Amino acid sequence: MGYIQNLRSKIGHEPIILVGAVTIIHDQRGAVLLQKRKFPEGSWGLED
């Protein structure tokens, strides 16, 4: 069970405020670095 699922099992559907950050990495041509995801299989994304 992940952190959020564990937290949800304790507090239910009350709002949760979480801190987060996102960084987009690109090369000199402007191409963006993407991460290959496990789910859905074969998809690509900016975060995990």
C-alpha distance matrix in Angstrom:
0.0 3.8 6.8 8.3 6.2 6.3 9.8 10.6 10.1 12.6 15.0 15.0 16.8 18.8 19.3 17.4 19.5 17.9 20.0 19.9 22.4 23.4 26.0 27.9 29.7 32.8 35.7 39.5 39.8 37.1 34.7 31.0 28.5 25.6 22.3 21.8 18.4 16.5 15.9 18.2 19.9 22.9 22.4 23.1 22.1 22.7 19.2 15.8
3.8 0.0 3.8 5.6 5.3 6.1 8.6 10.0 10.7 12.8 14.5 14.8 16.0 17.5 17.3 14.9 16.5 14.5 16.3 16.1 18.6 19.7 22.4 24.5 26.3 29.6 32.6 36.3 36.8 34.0 31.8 28.1 25.6 22.9 19.8 19.8 16.6 15.5 15.0 17.4 19.2 21.9 20.8 21.0 19.5 19.6 16.0 12.8
6.8 3.8 0.0 3.8 5.6 5.2 6.2 8.6 10.0 11.0 12.4 13.5 14.7 15.4 15.0 12.2 13.5 11.5 13.5 14.0 16.9 18.7 21.6 24.2 26.3 29.7 32.9 36.4 37.2 34.2 32.4 28.6 26.3 23.9 21.2 21.8 18.9 18.4 17.8 20.1 22.2 24.5 23.0 22.8 20.7 20.2 16.5 13.8
8.3 5.6 3.8 0.0 3.8 5.4 5.0 6.0 8.6 9.9 10.3 10.7 11.3 12.2 11.7 9.3 11.2 9.9 12.6 13.2 16.4 18.1 21.4 23.8 26.3 29.7 33.0 36.5 37.0 33.8 32.1 28.2 26.4 23.8 21.4 22.0 19.0 18.7 17.4 19.3 21.9 24.3 22.4 22.2 20.0 19.6 16.1 13.9
6.2 5.3 5.6 3.8 0.0 3.8 5.4 5.0 6.2 8.8 10.0 9.6 10.8 12.8 13.3 11.7 14.3 13.5 16.4 16.9 19.9 21.3 24.5 26.6 29.0 32.3 35.5 39.1 39.4 36.3 34.2 30.5 28.5 25.7 23.0 23.0 19.6 18.6 17.0 18.8 21.5 24.3 22.8 23.3 21.5 21.7 18.3 15.7
6.3 6.1 5.2 5.4 3.8 0.0 3.8 5.5 5.2 6.7 9.1 9.9 12.1 13.5 14.4 12.5 15.0 14.3 17.1 18.2 21.4 23.2 26.3 28.8 31.0 34.4 37.6 41.2 41.8 38.7 36.8 33.0 30.8 28.2 25.4 25.6 22.3 21.2 20.1 22.1 24.4 27.3 26.0 26.3 24.4 24.4 20.8 18.1
9.8 8.6 6.2 5.0 5.4 3.8 0.0 3.8 5.4 5.3 6.3 8.0 9.9 10.4 11.1 9.1 11.8 11.6 14.7 16.4 20.0 22.2 25.6 28.2 30.8 34.2 37.6 41.0 41.6 38.4 36.8 33.0 31.2 28.7 26.3 26.9 23.8 23.2 21.9 23.8 26.4 29.0 27.3 27.2 24.9 24.4 20.9 18.8
10.6 10.0 8.6 6.0 5.0 5.5 3.8 0.0 3.8 5.3 5.2 4.9 6.7 8.3 9.7 8.9 12.3 12.9 16.4 17.8 21.3 23.2 26.7 29.0 31.8 35.1 38.6 41.9 42.3 38.9 37.3 33.5 31.9 29.2 26.9 27.2 23.9 23.2 21.3 22.8 25.7 28.5 26.7 27.0 24.8 24.8 21.5 19.4
10.1 10.7 10.0 8.6 6.2 5.2 5.4 3.8 0.0 3.8 6.0 5.8 8.9 10.8 13.0 12.5 15.9 16.3 19.7 21.2 24.6 26.5 29.9 32.2 34.8 38.1 41.5 44.9 45.3 42.0 40.2 36.4 34.6 31.8 29.2 29.2 25.7 24.5 22.7 24.3 27.0 30.1 28.6 29.3 27.5 27.6 24.3 21.8
12.6 12.8 11.0 9.9 8.8 6.7 5.3 5.3 3.8 0.0 3.8 6.0 9.4 10.1 12.4 11.8 15.0 15.8 19.2 21.3 24.9 27.2 30.7 33.3 36.0 39.4 42.8 46.2 46.8 43.5 41.9 38.1 36.3 33.7 31.3 31.6 28.3 27.4 25.8 27.5 30.2 33.1 31.5 31.8 29.7 29.4 26.0 23.8
15.0 14.5 12.4 10.3 10.0 9.1 6.3 5.2 6.0 3.8 0.0 3.8 6.5 6.4 9.1 9.1 12.6 14.2 17.9 20.2 23.9 26.3 29.9 32.5 35.5 38.8 42.3 45.6 46.1 42.7 41.3 37.5 36.1 33.6 31.5 32.1 28.9 28.3 26.4 27.9 30.9 33.6 31.6 31.8 29.4 28.9 25.7 23.9
15.0 14.8 13.5 10.7 9.6 9.9 8.0 4.9 5.8 6.0 3.8 0.0 3.8 5.8 8.9 10.0 13.7 15.5 19.2 21.1 24.7 26.6 30.3 32.5 35.6 38.8 42.3 45.6 45.8 42.3 40.8 37.1 35.8 33.1 31.0 31.3 27.9 27.2 24.9 26.1 29.3 32.1 30.1 30.6 28.4 28.4 25.4 23.6
16.8 16.0 14.7 11.3 10.8 12.1 9.9 6.7 8.9 9.4 6.5 3.8 0.0 3.8 6.4 8.5 12.2 14.3 18.1 19.8 23.2 25.0 28.7 30.8 34.0 37.0 40.7 43.8 43.8 40.3 38.9 35.2 34.3 31.6 29.9 30.4 27.1 26.8 24.3 25.1 28.5 31.1 28.8 29.2 26.9 26.8 24.1 22.8
18.8 17.5 15.4 12.2 12.8 13.5 10.4 8.3 10.8 10.1 6.4 5.8 3.8 0.0 3.8 6.4 9.9 12.7 16.5 18.7 22.3 24.5 28.2 30.6 33.9 37.1 40.8 43.7 44.0 40.4 39.3 35.7 34.8 32.5 31.0 31.9 28.9 28.9 26.6 27.6 31.0 33.3 30.8 30.7 28.0 27.4 24.7 23.8
19.3 17.3 15.0 11.7 13.3 14.4 11.1 9.7 13.0 12.4 9.1 8.9 6.4 3.8 0.0 3.8 6.7 9.8 13.3 15.5 19.0 21.2 25.0 27.4 30.8 33.9 37.6 40.4 40.7 37.1 36.3 32.6 32.0 29.9 28.7 29.9 27.2 27.7 25.5 26.4 29.8 31.8 29.0 28.5 25.6 24.7 22.2 21.7
17.4 14.9 12.2 9.3 11.7 12.5 9.1 8.9 12.5 11.8 9.1 10.0 8.5 6.4 3.8 0.0 3.8 6.3 10.0 12.4 16.1 18.6 22.3 25.0 28.2 31.5 35.2 38.1 38.6 35.1 34.2 30.5 29.6 27.7 26.4 27.8 25.2 25.8 24.0 25.3 28.5 30.3 27.6 26.8 23.8 22.6 19.8 19.2
19.5 16.5 13.5 11.2 14.3 15.0 11.8 12.3 15.9 15.0 12.6 13.7 12.2 9.9 6.7 3.8 0.0 3.8 6.9 9.8 13.3 16.2 19.9 22.8 26.0 29.3 32.9 35.7 36.5 32.9 32.4 28.7 28.0 26.5 25.5 27.4 25.2 26.4 24.9 26.2 29.2 30.6 27.7 26.4 23.1 21.3 18.7 18.7
17.9 14.5 11.5 9.9 13.5 14.3 11.6 12.9 16.3 15.8 14.2 15.5 14.3 12.7 9.8 6.3 3.8 0.0 3.8 6.5 10.2 13.2 16.8 19.9 22.9 26.3 29.9 32.7 33.7 30.3 29.6 25.9 24.9 23.5 22.4 24.4 22.5 23.7 22.7 24.2 26.9 28.2 25.3 23.8 20.5 18.5 15.7 15.6
20.0 16.3 13.5 12.6 16.4 17.1 14.7 16.4 19.7 19.2 17.9 19.2 18.1 16.5 13.3 10.0 6.9 3.8 0.0 3.8 7.2 10.7 14.0 17.3 20.2 23.7 27.1 29.9 31.1 27.8 27.4 23.8 22.8 21.9 21.2 23.7 22.3 24.0 23.4 24.9 27.4 28.2 25.3 23.3 19.7 17.2 14.6 15.1
19.9 16.1 14.0 13.2 16.9 18.2 16.4 17.8 21.2 21.3 20.2 21.1 19.8 18.7 15.5 12.4 9.8 6.5 3.8 0.0 3.8 7.0 10.4 13.7 16.6 20.1 23.5 26.4 27.5 24.2 23.7 20.0 19.1 18.2 17.6 20.3 19.2 21.3 20.9 22.4 24.6 25.1 22.1 19.8 16.2 13.5 11.1 12.1
22.4 18.6 16.9 16.4 19.9 21.4 20.0 21.3 24.6 24.9 23.9 24.7 23.2 22.3 19.0 16.1 13.3 10.2 7.2 3.8 0.0 3.8 6.8 10.3 13.1 16.6 20.0 22.7 24.0 20.7 20.4 16.9 16.2 15.9 15.9 19.0 18.6 21.2 21.2 22.5 24.4 24.3 21.3 18.5 14.8 11.5 9.9 11.8
23.4 19.7 18.7 18.1 21.3 23.2 22.2 23.2 26.5 27.2 26.3 26.6 25.0 24.5 21.2 18.6 16.2 13.2 10.7 7.0 3.8 0.0 3.8 6.7 9.8 13.2 16.7 19.6 20.5 17.2 16.7 13.2 12.6 12.4 13.0 16.3 16.3 19.4 19.5 20.5 22.2 21.6 18.5 15.4 11.8 8.2 7.5 10.4
26.0 22.4 21.6 21.4 24.5 26.3 25.6 26.7 29.9 30.7 29.9 30.3 28.7 28.2 25.0 22.3 19.9 16.8 14.0 10.4 6.8 3.8 0.0 3.8 6.3 9.8 13.2 16.0 17.2 14.1 13.9 10.6 10.1 11.0 12.2 15.9 16.8 20.1 20.7 21.7 22.9 21.7 18.7 15.3 12.0 8.2 8.7 11.8
27.9 24.5 24.2 23.8 26.6 28.8 28.2 29.0 32.2 33.3 32.5 32.5 30.8 30.6 27.4 25.0 22.8 19.9 17.3 13.7 10.3 6.7 3.8 0.0 3.8 6.6 10.3 13.1 13.9 10.6 10.2 6.9 7.3 8.6 10.9 14.5 16.0 19.7 20.3 20.9 21.8 20.1 17.1 13.4 10.6 7.1 9.1 12.7
29.7 26.3 26.3 26.3 29.0 31.0 30.8 31.8 34.8 36.0 35.5 35.6 34.0 33.9 30.8 28.2 26.0 22.9 20.2 16.6 13.1 9.8 6.3 3.8 0.0 3.8 7.0 10.2 11.5 8.9 8.4 5.8 5.5 8.4 10.9 14.5 16.7 20.3 21.6 22.3 22.5 20.4 18.0 14.2 12.1 9.1 11.2 14.3
32.8 29.6 29.7 29.7 32.3 34.4 34.2 35.1 38.1 39.4 38.8 38.8 37.0 37.1 33.9 31.5 29.3 26.3 23.7 20.1 16.6 13.2 9.8 6.6 3.8 0.0 3.8 6.9 7.7 5.3 5.2 4.3 5.8 9.3 12.5 15.7 18.4 22.1 23.4 23.7 23.7 21.1 18.8 15.1 13.6 11.3 14.1 17.2
35.7 32.6 32.9 33.0 35.5 37.6 37.6 38.6 41.5 42.8 42.3 42.3 40.7 40.8 37.6 35.2 32.9 29.9 27.1 23.5 20.0 16.7 13.2 10.3 7.0 3.8 0.0 3.8 5.4 5.2 5.5 6.8 7.9 11.6 14.7 17.6 20.7 24.3 25.9 26.2 25.7 22.8 21.0 17.4 16.5 14.6 17.4 20.2
39.5 36.3 36.4 36.5 39.1 41.2 41.0 41.9 44.9 46.2 45.6 45.6 43.8 43.7 40.4 38.1 35.7 32.7 29.9 26.4 22.7 19.6 16.0 13.1 10.2 6.9 3.8 0.0 3.8 5.5 7.5 9.8 11.6 15.2 18.5 21.2 24.4 28.0 29.5 29.6 29.2 26.1 24.3 20.8 20.0 18.0 20.9 23.9
39.8 36.8 37.2 37.0 39.4 41.8 41.6 42.3 45.3 46.8 46.1 45.8 43.8 44.0 40.7 38.6 36.5 33.7 31.1 27.5 24.0 20.5 17.2 13.9 11.5 7.7 5.4 3.8 0.0 3.8 5.6 9.0 11.5 14.7 18.2 20.6 23.8 27.4 28.6 28.4 27.9 24.7 22.8 19.5 19.1 17.8 21.1 24.1
37.1 34.0 34.2 33.8 36.3 38.7 38.4 38.9 42.0 43.5 42.7 42.3 40.3 40.4 37.1 35.1 32.9 30.3 27.8 24.2 20.7 17.2 14.1 10.6 8.9 5.3 5.2 5.5 3.8 0.0 3.8 6.3 9.5 12.5 16.1 18.7 21.6 25.3 26.3 26.0 25.9 23.0 20.7 17.2 16.3 14.7 18.1 21.3
34.7 31.8 32.4 32.1 34.2 36.8 36.8 37.3 40.2 41.9 41.3 40.8 38.9 39.3 36.3 34.2 32.4 29.6 27.4 23.7 20.4 16.7 13.9 10.2 8.4 5.2 5.5 7.5 5.6 3.8 0.0 3.8 6.7 9.3 13.0 15.3 18.3 21.9 23.1 22.8 22.4 19.3 17.3 13.9 13.6 12.5 16.0 19.0
31.0 28.1 28.6 28.2 30.5 33.0 33.0 33.5 36.4 38.1 37.5 37.1 35.2 35.7 32.6 30.5 28.7 25.9 23.8 20.0 16.9 13.2 10.6 6.9 5.8 4.3 6.8 9.8 9.0 6.3 3.8 0.0 3.8 6.2 9.9 12.7 15.4 19.1 20.1 20.1 20.1 17.3 14.9 11.3 10.2 8.8 12.2 15.3
28.5 25.6 26.3 26.4 28.5 30.8 31.2 31.9 34.6 36.3 36.1 35.8 34.3 34.8 32.0 29.6 28.0 24.9 22.8 19.1 16.2 12.6 10.1 7.3 5.5 5.8 7.9 11.6 11.5 9.5 6.7 3.8 0.0 3.8 6.9 9.9 12.9 16.5 18.0 18.4 18.1 15.6 13.5 9.8 9.0 7.6 10.4 12.9
25.6 22.9 23.9 23.8 25.7 28.2 28.7 29.2 31.8 33.7 33.6 33.1 31.6 32.5 29.9 27.7 26.5 23.5 21.9 18.2 15.9 12.4 11.0 8.6 8.4 9.3 11.6 15.2 14.7 12.5 9.3 6.2 3.8 0.0 3.8 6.6 9.3 13.0 14.3 14.6 14.4 12.1 9.9 6.1 5.5 5.4 8.1 10.1
22.3 19.8 21.2 21.4 23.0 25.4 26.3 26.9 29.2 31.3 31.5 31.0 29.9 31.0 28.7 26.4 25.5 22.4 21.2 17.6 15.9 13.0 12.2 10.9 10.9 12.5 14.7 18.5 18.2 16.1 13.0 9.9 6.9 3.8 0.0 3.8 6.2 9.7 11.5 12.4 12.1 10.4 8.6 5.6 5.3 6.1 6.9 7.6
21.8 19.8 21.8 22.0 23.0 25.6 26.9 27.2 29.2 31.6 32.1 31.3 30.4 31.9 29.9 27.8 27.4 24.4 23.7 20.3 19.0 16.3 15.9 14.5 14.5 15.7 17.6 21.2 20.6 18.7 15.3 12.7 9.9 6.6 3.8 0.0 3.8 6.9 9.1 9.8 8.7 6.8 6.1 4.5 6.5 8.9 9.4 9.0
18.4 16.6 18.9 19.0 19.6 22.3 23.8 23.9 25.7 28.3 28.9 27.9 27.1 28.9 27.2 25.2 25.2 22.5 22.3 19.2 18.6 16.3 16.8 16.0 16.7 18.4 20.7 24.4 23.8 21.6 18.3 15.4 12.9 9.3 6.2 3.8 0.0 3.8 5.5 6.8 6.5 6.5 5.5 5.5 6.8 9.5 8.9 7.3
16.5 15.5 18.4 18.7 18.6 21.2 23.2 23.2 24.5 27.4 28.3 27.2 26.8 28.9 27.7 25.8 26.4 23.7 24.0 21.3 21.2 19.4 20.1 19.7 20.3 22.1 24.3 28.0 27.4 25.3 21.9 19.1 16.5 13.0 9.7 6.9 3.8 0.0 3.8 6.0 5.0 6.8 7.4 8.9 10.4 13.1 11.9 9.4
15.9 15.0 17.8 17.4 17.0 20.1 21.9 21.3 22.7 25.8 26.4 24.9 24.3 26.6 25.5 24.0 24.9 22.7 23.4 20.9 21.2 19.5 20.7 20.3 21.6 23.4 25.9 29.5 28.6 26.3 23.1 20.1 18.0 14.3 11.5 9.1 5.5 3.8 0.0 2.9 4.5 7.4 7.0 9.3 10.4 13.3 12.2 9.9
18.2 17.4 20.1 19.3 18.8 22.1 23.8 22.8 24.3 27.5 27.9 26.1 25.1 27.6 26.4 25.3 26.2 24.2 24.9 22.4 22.5 20.5 21.7 20.9 22.3 23.7 26.2 29.6 28.4 26.0 22.8 20.1 18.4 14.6 12.4 9.8 6.8 6.0 2.9 0.0 3.8 6.4 5.8 8.9 10.5 13.8 13.4 11.7
19.9 19.2 22.2 21.9 21.5 24.4 26.4 25.7 27.0 30.2 30.9 29.3 28.5 31.0 29.8 28.5 29.2 26.9 27.4 24.6 24.4 22.2 22.9 21.8 22.5 23.7 25.7 29.2 27.9 25.9 22.4 20.1 18.1 14.4 12.1 8.7 6.5 5.0 4.5 3.8 0.0 3.8 5.6 8.9 11.5 15.0 14.8 13.1
22.9 21.9 24.5 24.3 24.3 27.3 29.0 28.5 30.1 33.1 33.6 32.1 31.1 33.3 31.8 30.3 30.6 28.2 28.2 25.1 24.3 21.6 21.7 20.1 20.4 21.1 22.8 26.1 24.7 23.0 19.3 17.3 15.6 12.1 10.4 6.8 6.5 6.8 7.4 6.4 3.8 0.0 3.8 6.8 10.2 13.8 14.4 13.6
22.4 20.8 23.0 22.4 22.8 26.0 27.3 26.7 28.6 31.5 31.6 30.1 28.8 30.8 29.0 27.6 27.7 25.3 25.3 22.1 21.3 18.5 18.7 17.1 18.0 18.8 21.0 24.3 22.8 20.7 17.3 14.9 13.5 9.9 8.6 6.1 5.5 7.4 7.0 5.8 5.6 3.8 0.0 3.8 6.9 10.6 11.6 11.3
23.1 21.0 22.8 22.2 23.3 26.3 27.2 27.0 29.3 31.8 31.8 30.6 29.2 30.7 28.5 26.8 26.4 23.8 23.3 19.8 18.5 15.4 15.3 13.4 14.2 15.1 17.4 20.8 19.5 17.2 13.9 11.3 9.8 6.1 5.6 4.5 5.5 8.9 9.3 8.9 8.9 6.8 3.8 0.0 3.8 7.3 9.0 9.7
22.1 19.5 20.7 20.0 21.5 24.4 24.9 24.8 27.5 29.7 29.4 28.4 26.9 28.0 25.6 23.8 23.1 20.5 19.7 16.2 14.8 11.8 12.0 10.6 12.1 13.6 16.5 20.0 19.1 16.3 13.6 10.2 9.0 5.5 5.3 6.5 6.8 10.4 10.4 10.5 11.5 10.2 6.9 3.8 0.0 3.8 5.7 7.4
22.7 19.6 20.2 19.6 21.7 24.4 24.4 24.8 27.6 29.4 28.9 28.4 26.8 27.4 24.7 22.6 21.3 18.5 17.2 13.5 11.5 8.2 8.2 7.1 9.1 11.3 14.6 18.0 17.8 14.7 12.5 8.8 7.6 5.4 6.1 8.9 9.5 13.1 13.3 13.8 15.0 13.8 10.6 7.3 3.8 0.0 3.8 7.1
19.2 16.0 16.5 16.1 18.3 20.8 20.9 21.5 24.3 26.0 25.7 25.4 24.1 24.7 22.2 19.8 18.7 15.7 14.6 11.1 9.9 7.5 8.7 9.1 11.2 14.1 17.4 20.9 21.1 18.1 16.0 12.2 10.4 8.1 6.9 9.4 8.9 11.9 12.2 13.4 14.8 14.4 11.6 9.0 5.7 3.8 0.0 3.7
15.8 12.8 13.8 13.9 15.7 18.1 18.8 19.4 21.8 23.8 23.9 23.6 22.8 23.8 21.7 19.2 18.7 15.6 15.1 12.1 11.8 10.4 11.8 12.7 14.3 17.2 20.2 23.9 24.1 21.3 19.0 15.3 12.9 10.1 7.6 9.0 7.3 9.4 9.9 11.7 13.1 13.6 11.3 9.7 7.4 7.1 3.7 0.0
